[in-house]
Amino acid sequence: METVYETRLPAGSHWSLVMRRGTALTLTDIAGGVNAAALFYNPENPLERYNAPDTLKCQHTFRLTEGHCLYSDMGRIFCGIEQDTFGWHETVCGSGNAALTEQQFGVRRYQHAHNERHQNGVDSFLTELAKYGLGKRDMAANVNFFARVETGDDGALALTAQGLPGASVRLRFAMDTLVVLHTCPHPLSESTTYPTAPLGLTVDGTRQPLPASCLARAENQRGLRNNHLYYLSEGV
């Protein structure tokens, strides 16, 4: 690995970076209990963005883990999950908004609490997206890494596990991708205490193709061919 960037993102924060094709981003739950919510966009054409329904249905799964790919709404693969020690990441519950966060944790604004404020996921995404000229209409269903969500017999969703100390997931990118992240509470969290768990971020600049584990399914092989067609003018 060629680590070119490494940082720690506190709880209730947001972050973004354009990941280049072939590089990898590792997310690490340093202390346990982190929620890492993510959206993905094509930086050359932000109208192309992460598509949760296609990601799940073309791989016949409800959860995301090692060997799965994350798709755009144009049938291309943003990235594949190259390595995963947590084993379950959900992409159906979205992010909490200001009203939900205030009801659950109370009001703590930056003017009084500074970095101890109670930030919410929706506003965190919007703040980060604004840096790229994007806004509310550009929001989509996001991935929540380190969140295990299951359905009960009545069909209700429940957050059954949230993070694990030292757990990590490494994403290998198959196309240039704008990654937008936040570390705000999961919308199904039942905690009454605002989280404090930080997220570790490591960018690996060594360019490699998607691993074989991500291409075991014929659907993902077709998705990667769409990527090759997109980059055809570059001779790739």
C-alpha positions as CSV (number, residue, x, y, z in Angstrom):
1,M,0.0,0.0,0.0
2,E,1.1,3.5,-0.7
3,T,-0.7,5.7,1.9
4,V,-1.0,9.2,0.4
5,Y,-3.5,10.6,2.9
6,E,-4.7,9.6,6.3
7,T,-6.9,11.4,8.8
8,R,-9.4,10.9,11.6
9,L,-12.9,12.2,11.2
10,P,-14.7,13.0,14.5
11,A,-18.4,12.0,15.1
12,G,-20.8,14.5,13.6
13,S,-18.5,15.6,10.8
14,H,-18.5,15.6,7.1
15,W,-15.8,15.1,4.4
16,S,-15.3,14.6,0.7
17,L,-12.6,13.7,-1.8
18,V,-12.4,12.8,-5.5
19,M,-11.0,9.2,-5.6
20,R,-9.1,8.3,-8.8
21,R,-9.7,5.1,-10.7
22,G,-7.7,2.3,-9.3
23,T,-7.0,3.9,-5.9
24,A,-8.5,2.6,-2.6
25,L,-10.2,4.2,0.4
26,T,-10.2,2.4,3.8
27,L,-12.7,3.3,6.4
28,T,-11.9,2.2,10.0
29,D,-14.1,2.2,13.1
30,I,-11.4,3.2,15.5
31,A,-13.2,2.9,18.8
32,G,-16.4,1.1,17.9
33,G,-19.9,2.4,17.2
34,V,-19.2,4.6,14.2
35,N,-21.7,5.3,11.4
36,A,-20.1,6.3,8.1
37,A,-22.7,7.5,5.6
38,A,-21.6,7.9,2.0
39,L,-22.7,9.1,-1.3
40,F,-20.9,8.7,-4.7
41,Y,-20.9,10.9,-7.8
42,N,-19.1,11.0,-11.1
43,P,-17.0,14.2,-10.8
44,E,-17.1,14.8,-14.6
45,N,-20.9,14.5,-14.6
46,P,-22.5,14.8,-11.2
47,L,-25.9,13.7,-12.7
48,E,-24.4,10.2,-12.5
49,R,-24.7,9.2,-8.9
50,Y,-24.9,6.2,-6.6
51,N,-28.0,4.0,-7.1
52,A,-28.9,1.9,-4.1
53,P,-31.8,-0.1,-5.7
54,D,-29.6,-1.2,-8.7
55,T,-26.7,-2.0,-6.3
56,L,-28.9,-4.4,-4.3
57,K,-31.1,-6.0,-6.9
58,C,-28.4,-6.8,-9.5
59,Q,-26.4,-8.6,-6.8
60,H,-29.4,-10.2,-5.2
61,T,-28.6,-9.0,-1.7
62,F,-30.0,-6.8,1.1
63,R,-26.6,-6.1,2.7
64,L,-23.2,-5.0,1.3
65,T,-20.0,-6.7,2.2
66,E,-16.7,-8.0,0.6
67,G,-17.1,-8.9,-3.0
68,H,-20.0,-6.5,-3.7
69,C,-19.9,-3.5,-6.1
70,L,-21.5,-0.1,-5.7
71,Y,-23.3,1.0,-8.8
72,S,-24.1,4.3,-10.4
73,D,-27.5,5.0,-12.0
74,M,-26.0,4.6,-15.4
75,G,-25.0,1.0,-14.8
76,R,-21.4,1.6,-14.1
77,I,-19.4,0.5,-11.0
78,F,-18.1,3.3,-8.8
79,C,-16.2,0.9,-6.5
80,G,-16.0,-2.6,-5.2
81,I,-15.7,-3.7,-1.5
82,E,-12.2,-5.2,-1.6
83,Q,-11.9,-6.1,2.1
84,D,-14.4,-6.0,5.0
85,T,-14.0,-7.1,8.6
86,F,-17.4,-5.9,9.7
87,G,-19.5,-7.9,7.3
88,W,-22.7,-5.9,7.0
89,H,-23.3,-2.4,5.6
90,E,-26.8,-1.2,4.8
91,T,-28.1,1.1,2.0
92,V,-31.9,1.5,2.7
93,C,-32.3,3.7,5.7
94,G,-30.8,7.0,4.5
95,S,-29.7,9.8,6.9
96,G,-31.4,11.5,9.9
97,N,-32.5,15.1,9.5
98,A,-32.5,18.1,11.9
99,A,-35.9,17.4,13.4
100,L,-35.0,13.7,14.2
101,T,-31.7,14.6,15.7
102,E,-33.1,17.3,17.9
103,Q,-35.9,15.1,19.1
104,Q,-33.5,12.3,20.0
105,F,-30.5,14.1,21.3
106,G,-31.6,17.6,22.1
107,V,-30.4,20.9,20.6
108,R,-26.7,21.8,20.7
109,R,-25.7,24.3,18.1
110,Y,-22.3,25.4,17.0
111,Q,-22.6,28.9,18.4
112,H,-22.7,27.5,21.9
113,A,-21.3,23.9,21.8
114,H,-18.8,24.4,18.9
115,N,-17.3,21.0,17.9
116,E,-19.7,19.3,20.5
117,R,-22.7,20.4,18.5
118,H,-25.4,17.9,17.4
119,Q,-25.0,17.8,13.6
120,N,-27.5,15.8,11.5
121,G,-26.8,13.7,8.4
122,V,-28.9,15.5,5.8
123,D,-27.4,18.9,6.6
124,S,-24.0,17.4,6.7
125,F,-24.4,16.0,3.2
126,L,-25.9,19.3,1.9
127,T,-23.0,21.3,3.4
128,E,-20.4,19.1,1.7
129,L,-22.3,18.8,-1.6
130,A,-22.5,22.7,-1.8
131,K,-18.7,22.7,-2.3
132,Y,-19.3,21.1,-5.7
133,G,-22.3,23.1,-6.8
134,L,-24.7,20.4,-5.7
135,G,-27.8,20.6,-3.5
136,K,-30.9,18.9,-2.2
137,R,-32.1,17.7,-5.6
138,D,-28.8,15.8,-6.0
139,M,-29.3,13.8,-2.8
140,A,-29.8,10.0,-3.2
141,A,-30.2,7.0,-0.9
142,N,-26.8,6.6,0.8
143,V,-24.8,3.7,2.2
144,N,-24.3,3.5,5.9
145,F,-21.1,1.6,6.6
146,F,-20.7,-0.3,9.8
147,A,-24.5,-0.5,10.2
148,R,-26.3,-3.9,10.4
149,V,-30.1,-3.4,9.7
150,E,-32.5,-6.4,9.7
151,T,-36.2,-6.8,9.2
152,G,-38.5,-8.4,11.8
153,D,-41.4,-10.7,11.2
154,D,-43.6,-7.7,10.9
155,G,-41.4,-6.1,8.2
156,A,-40.1,-3.4,10.5
157,L,-36.4,-2.4,10.1
158,A,-34.1,-2.4,13.2
159,L,-30.5,-1.5,13.7
160,T,-29.1,-4.6,15.3
161,A,-25.4,-3.7,15.3
162,Q,-23.5,-0.4,15.0
163,G,-19.8,-0.7,14.4
164,L,-17.0,-2.7,16.0
165,P,-13.7,-1.5,17.4
166,G,-11.0,-1.9,14.8
167,A,-13.4,-3.0,12.0
168,S,-12.5,-1.7,8.5
169,V,-13.8,-1.7,5.0
170,R,-11.6,-1.0,1.9
171,L,-13.2,0.4,-1.3
172,R,-11.3,-0.1,-4.6
173,F,-12.5,2.4,-7.2
174,A,-13.3,1.4,-10.8
175,M,-13.9,5.0,-12.0
176,D,-13.1,8.5,-10.8
177,T,-15.5,9.1,-8.0
178,L,-16.5,12.0,-5.8
179,V,-17.0,10.5,-2.3
180,V,-19.1,12.5,0.2
181,L,-19.1,11.2,3.8
182,H,-20.6,12.1,7.2
183,T,-20.3,10.6,10.6
184,C,-23.7,11.6,12.1
185,P,-26.0,9.2,13.9
186,H,-27.8,6.4,12.0
187,P,-31.5,7.2,11.7
188,L,-32.5,4.0,13.4
189,S,-30.2,4.4,16.4
190,E,-32.0,4.2,19.7
191,S,-29.3,5.8,21.7
192,T,-30.1,9.0,23.7
193,T,-26.5,10.1,23.8
194,Y,-25.0,11.7,20.7
195,P,-22.2,9.5,19.4
196,T,-18.5,10.3,19.8
197,A,-16.8,7.4,17.8
198,P,-14.3,8.7,15.2
199,L,-13.8,7.3,11.7
200,G,-10.3,6.6,10.3
201,L,-9.8,7.4,6.7
202,T,-6.8,6.1,4.6
203,V,-6.2,6.7,0.9
204,D,-4.1,4.2,-0.9
205,G,-2.6,5.7,-4.1
206,T,-1.4,2.3,-5.5
207,R,-3.6,1.8,-8.6
208,Q,-5.1,-1.7,-8.9
209,P,-8.1,-3.2,-10.7
210,L,-11.1,-4.5,-9.0
211,P,-10.3,-7.8,-7.1
212,A,-11.5,-11.1,-8.5
213,S,-14.0,-11.4,-5.6
214,C,-15.9,-8.4,-6.9
215,L,-16.2,-9.9,-10.4
216,A,-17.5,-13.3,-9.4
217,R,-21.0,-12.4,-10.5
218,A,-21.8,-12.0,-14.2
219,E,-23.7,-8.8,-13.4
220,N,-20.6,-7.1,-12.0
221,Q,-18.6,-8.2,-15.1
222,R,-21.1,-6.5,-17.3
223,G,-21.0,-3.4,-15.1
224,L,-17.2,-3.3,-15.4
225,R,-17.6,-3.6,-19.2
226,N,-19.7,-0.4,-19.0
227,N,-16.8,1.3,-17.2
228,H,-14.4,0.2,-20.0
229,L,-16.8,1.6,-22.6
230,Y,-16.9,4.9,-20.7
231,Y,-13.1,5.2,-20.7
232,L,-12.7,3.9,-24.3
233,S,-11.3,7.2,-25.6
234,E,-8.4,6.8,-23.1
235,G,-7.6,3.4,-24.5
236,V,-8.5,1.5,-21.3
